[in-house]
């Protein structure tokens, strides 16, 4: 009797683990679908592709991608459709445009600015150290203090 109840539970568990099952006309369509779902970003999760995301929007994007692939659309056409609908943010590697230029060169500008600040700080410290002069009287006094301290410690 127990075995009878276990079979539906195991089958239901297997269906949950299987996830989405897609049937393609050609292996080429399946390859394009897998590449696109790995290259398109989930706009809700922001740091996951639509293949890995569990968000409802990601499921909708996977369904639309599947539909477009099955219709025979090229990879470029599907990407263009997604960009038209969701903007360049949907792509993990957005193209260099006037709108994304700062995103592409920003890290380099930040690095250059940080290097310039570091060099400026080093120059200031060296200049401050060069201005410090110690005469012989101060050296003798420091030596006497050290000897006195050494004598009291012993």
C-alpha positions in Angstrom: 0.0 0.0 0.0 2.9 2.4 0.8 4.4 1.8 -2.6 1.2 2.9 -4.3 1.4 6.4 -2.6 5.2 6.7 -3.3 4.9 6.5 -7.1 2.9 9.7 -7.6 5.1 11.5 -5.1 8.2 10.5 -6.9 6.7 11.4 -10.3 5.6 14.8 -9.0 9.1 15.4 -7.6 10.7 14.5 -10.9 8.5 17.0 -12.7 9.4 19.8 -10.4 13.1 19.1 -10.8 12.8 18.8 -14.6 11.8 22.5 -14.9 11.0 23.8 -18.3 11.1 21.4 -21.2 11.5 22.9 -24.6 11.2 21.1 -27.9 13.0 22.5 -30.9 12.8 21.7 -34.6 16.5 21.6 -35.1 19.6 21.3 -32.8 20.7 24.7 -34.2 17.5 26.3 -32.7 18.3 24.8 -29.3 21.9 26.1 -29.5 20.7 29.6 -30.3 18.1 29.5 -27.5 20.7 28.4 -24.9 23.2 31.0 -26.1 20.5 33.8 -25.9 19.2 32.8 -22.5 22.8 32.9 -21.2 23.5 36.3 -22.9 20.3 38.1 -21.9 20.1 39.7 -18.4 17.1 39.4 -16.1 16.0 43.0 -15.6 14.5 42.1 -12.2 17.5 40.2 -10.8 20.0 42.5 -12.5 22.9 40.1 -12.0 21.5 36.9 -13.4 20.9 35.8 -16.9 17.3 34.7 -17.9 18.4 31.1 -18.0 19.3 31.1 -14.2 16.7 33.5 -12.9 13.4 32.3 -11.3 11.7 35.7 -11.6 8.4 35.8 -13.5 9.8 38.3 -16.0 12.7 35.9 -16.7 10.2 33.1 -17.5 8.4 35.5 -19.8 11.6 36.4 -21.5 12.5 32.7 -21.9 9.1 32.0 -23.4 9.4 35.0 -25.8 12.9 33.9 -26.8 11.7 30.3 -27.4 8.8 31.6 -29.5 11.1 33.8 -31.6 13.7 31.0 -32.1 10.9 28.6 -33.2 9.7 31.3 -35.6 13.1 31.2 -37.3 14.4 34.6 -36.1 18.1 35.1 -36.1 20.1 35.7 -32.9 20.6 39.3 -33.9 16.9 39.8 -34.6 16.0 38.4 -31.2 18.5 40.6 -29.4 17.3 43.7 -31.3 13.7 42.9 -30.2 14.7 42.5 -26.6 16.8 45.8 -26.7 13.9 47.6 -28.3 11.6 46.4 -25.6 13.8 46.5 -22.5 16.8 48.7 -23.5 20.5 47.9 -23.6 20.3 46.8 -19.9 18.9 43.5 -21.1 22.3 42.7 -22.6 25.2 41.6 -20.5 27.6 43.3 -22.9 25.8 46.4 -24.0 27.2 48.2 -27.2 29.3 51.3 -26.8 27.0 54.2 -27.5 26.8 57.7 -26.2 24.5 56.5 -23.5 26.8 53.7 -22.3 30.2 55.4 -22.9 30.6 56.4 -19.3 29.9 52.8 -18.2 32.7 51.6 -20.5 35.3 54.2 -19.7 34.3 55.1 -16.1 36.4 52.4 -14.4 39.5 53.6 -16.3 38.8 57.2 -15.4 38.4 56.3 -11.8 41.7 54.3 -11.9 43.5 57.3 -13.5 42.1 59.7 -10.9 43.1 57.4 -8.1 46.7 57.1 -9.4 46.9 60.9 -9.8 45.8 61.3 -6.2 48.2 58.8 -4.9 51.2 60.4 -6.8 50.1 63.8 -5.4 50.0 62.4 -1.8 53.5 60.8 -2.2 55.0 64.1 -3.5 53.5 66.1 -0.6 54.9 63.7 1.9 58.3 63.7 0.4 58.3 67.5 0.3 57.2 67.7 4.0 60.0 65.3 5.0 62.6 67.3 3.1 61.6 70.4 5.0 62.4 68.8 8.3 66.0 69.6 9.4 67.7 68.5 12.6 70.8 70.4 13.8 73.6 68.9 15.9 72.3 70.3 19.2 69.0 68.4 18.7 70.9 65.2 17.8 73.1 65.5 21.0 70.0 66.1 23.1 68.2 63.1 21.6 71.2 60.9 22.2 71.5 62.1 25.8 67.8 61.3 26.4 68.2 57.9 24.9 71.3 57.2 27.1 69.5 58.4 30.1 66.5 56.2 29.3 68.8 53.2 28.7 70.6 53.9 32.1 67.3 54.0 34.0 66.0 50.8 32.3 69.1 48.8 33.3 
